[in-house]
Amino acid sequence: MIVAIEGLITKKEPTFLYIKTNSGFTYKINVSLFCSSRVELKEVLLHITQIIREDANNLYGFLDLEEKRVFDTLIKVNGIGPSTALAVCSTLNPNEFASALSSGNIEAFKRVPGIGPKSAKRILVELSDFSLGIEGSKSENIAFNEALMALESLGFKKDRVKKVLSQCNSNQTSELIKEALKRLG
């Protein structure tokens, strides 16, 4: 399995690149519009997701591991293929994706070509536990997740708790829980 490719970009289009490696092979790599806009015709290292189908062996490249993680997560959603996942990565950067998921923003996903209301709802439902881990420091994310689990164990609905916690200012678990309980009560 190919996990990364380093080489010289010999051709650049909005949705794909040709990369020639030192071994002489040239690979066609599908990329998002964000990735395409950031690369130049020079040496590059791309993180790769390789998808082998009965009739194709496609490579999808990413400069950022966060964008690759979004793509890899999306292709696991029922009804979302690599083309649609790449369209999401071209429309929403990883932070916007995580924010749209955490706030339940269906409209953000409906902006993506190829995604209608049903697919947008499916993404929100199936990826409700998705967290990039890039929204703030690691300790803040741990505190957020601990507070979320604690409030859920008290019987509060996960969606409502997430919305309330995202409005809280503290970065310590106990303070987050106290602040959220005041808002929930």
HUPEUR-V460040 format. One record per backbone hydrogen bond with DSSP energy under -0.5 kcal/mol. NH is the residue of the N-H (numbers start at 1). CO is the residue of the C=O. If there is no record, write none. Layout:
nh-><NH:NH>
co-><CO:CO>
This chain:
nh-><5:7:8:9:10:10:11:13:17:18:19:19:20:21:21:24:27:29:29:30:31:32:36:37:38:38:39:42:44:46:47:48:49:51:51:52:53:53:58:59:60:61:62:68:69:70:71:72:73:74:75:76:77:80:81:85:86:87:88:89:90:91:91:92:97:98:99:100:101:102:103:104:104:105:106:109:110:111:112:115:116:120:121:122:123:124:125:126:127:128:130:136:141:142:143:144:145:146:147:148:149:150:151:152:153:154:155:156:161:162:163:164:165:166:167:167:168:168:176:177:178:179:180:181:182:183:184:185>
co-><46:44:20:42:8:18:18:16:29:11:17:27:8:19:25:21:19:17:27:59:15:61:32:33:34:35:35:40:7:5:62:3:60:49:58:50:51:56:51:28:49:30:47:64:65:66:67:68:69:70:71:73:74:77:79:81:82:83:84:85:86:87:88:88:93:94:95:96:97:98:99:100:101:100:104:105:106:107:109:112:114:116:117:118:119:120:121:122:123:125:127:134:137:138:139:140:141:142:143:144:145:146:147:148:149:150:152:151:157:158:159:160:161:162:163:164:164:165:172:173:174:175:176:177:178:179:180:181>
